[in-house]
Amino acid sequence: MKIICIGRNYIDHIKELSNQKPMNPVVFLKPDSSVIAKNQNFIIPSFSNEIQHEVELVVKINKVGKHIDKSFSHKYYDEIGLGIDFTARDIQSNLKEKGHPWEKSKAFDNSCMVGNFLKKEKLEDISKIEFSLKKNNEIVQSGCSNDMLWKIDELISYVSQYFTLKIGDLIFTGTPSGVSKVESGDILEGYISSIKMFTLKVK
Ligand code: ZN
């Protein structure tokens, strides 16, 4: 199983990190070893002083495909969930400066929180999925799939030009603004509309 992540897919988040709006989707991968096991906590790694949460809609691939045309993308998933792309922002800034790959800041053990999934037909409109993240009971991030620069079907088509999609692969679709540092003791809760998709403790 592979995890394909999209960066810079929401304008407000591009602005908060002073990044350039990309010409094409920014793509990176996380290995399966990055996934936090069910009911486990997120443990802040010792190598970073700035771990930030990025809440993201997650698409679960249900069919093998490559070079998928946008008009057929909807046939390749029937579940959408919510997760967190944990990012060691201090390490990432350093790597970015040097023009080095991001893996040490994005693909480390436990950097990928995968919450529950909802069947597509449970969601009224895929193009208007509202989601949010609460930290210690306060909303810190909220977004809507409508604000993605590249929508879910476009992302599936785009990434499948490079990577064969396999059953169970996950696509993290990018984060809206509001990313912030997590501290030991924080409780993170993710929602799609008013449905709770996960609770995660930071240790
Ligand atoms: Zn992300």
Residues whose N, C-alpha, C, O or C-beta is under 5 A from the ligand:
A	BS01	ZN	I6 E54 D85 G174 T175
